[in-house]
Amino acid sequence: MEIATKEHSPPVKQPIRRGLYARIWRWHFYAGIIFMPFLIVLAITGGAYLFKDQIDDAMYHKFYHIKAEQTALISPSYQLETVKKAYPDALLTSYKPSLANDRTAEVGIFGAEGDRTVFVNPYDGSIVGIMDPSKTFTQRIRDLHGSLMAGDNSIGDKIIELSACWAIVLIVTGLYLWWPRGASKIWGVLLPRFRKGRKTTIRDLHAVPMFWLSIVIIMLVITGLPWSGFTGKYIDKAATSFNSNYPEGVFWGGPESTIPTRDIMQVPWAAESLPVPRSSKSGVPALPIENILAIAEKEKIVDGYSVALPKDDKGVYTISVWPKNVYDEATLHVDQYTGDVLSSLRYSDYGIMAKWIEIGISLHEGKYFGVANLIICLLACIAIAGSSILGVFMWWRRRPNGSGIGAPTKPVNHKLQSGVAVIVIVLAVLIPPVGVTFLAALILDWIIIQRIPKLRAWLN
């Protein structure tokens, strides 16, 4: 993607400043050409996933909704028994109570075919339907958005993470190229020009919306990194190190295991690494699910929570909710025999960095301040996709025929090298994936590209 053309280049007298402009333009150009396809994927899938609830409700309405009745609901235990009779070879894994008088209850099972969600009518215990949660439309979108559908810790995950990090470089370099030089003006800087010809209009539509939404886009990138495979691990370590009470201090009793809570069920990001305690007693019947729901009510867990069922005689009930209001997040581990709350982690228990990250995630998903948050995130996604496409279109129109890739002219000014080295070092510290790939590109250029005349001429 390129934000500027020769028309934007100011008549700067100092050769070093002119060389720096050309250098940054080349970085912006190559980063755009390489990462443009992935940024478009991120923008389109991210924009679609903002409406996950609405999409799921529309596509799977027959599973989630039932006719409201005036009769009392049957017991959750009976609902679980109904599912167990229908799928005797499957292991019951979770239970989500009905959210409203026209909503089904959800029972998670694990069988020979993997995880499934069974929807149960809470009035009579009948099974409304069954679904593979990994194959819903919105889950496919999420998988594409996070790892190009290649799975966690895959090459797809690394490509998406790298693309997101380089999006920050594209924004920063784009702002440098966009920055008005000389007399201040509005048209072409703050507002696009529509009467200067198609070329000028396309260039302005590429640059101006990105300026207005640059802060939002950088926020979206940064708040998405906690889920990434490489950077996310370091963010997790940094977040937990900011508060010595997390996660150890939230335990009230019971032996601890080495299993992280994310292996039990989907929980808020800050609770993913929380070790799961073990039930301290055995030899007596486990408490029925009704007792656990009563504990959730006593602990003032907001509606929408799910309960992970114990997997063995040392397992625990895990209650967790990831609501729209980030301050209502909660994850509890309950002894299956005594009902003691062995571990309780609320938003107030998070360290300061973990709190910021959870707020950032809520902003990233368009939930923190309602519809306005949703609209702003959607506009940012549209701007990313639109600017990427327009940038490629501009390059396609100006590219030479058979004489090279059409990159901006490489500056010949060796005094820039020290400044370039400083920029690379800063990038390596602030955004490690960018710094590493930047260094790899420089080494590739020095060892291979500059030693092959035809390749050097084509790229330069």
PyMOL commands that set and color helices and strands:
alter all, ss='L'
color gray80, all
select helices_A, chain A and resi 15-49+52-59+61-64+76-86+133-135+137-147+155-178+198-212+214-227+231-241+248-250+261-263+269-271+289-298+326-328+347-349+352-364+370-398+416-430+432-447+449-451+453-459
alter helices_A, ss='H'
color red, helices_A
select strands_A, chain A and resi 91-96+105-111+114-120+127-131+256-260+275-277+306-308+316-321+330-335+341-346
alter strands_A, ss='S'
color yellow, strands_A
deselect
rebuild
show_as cartoon
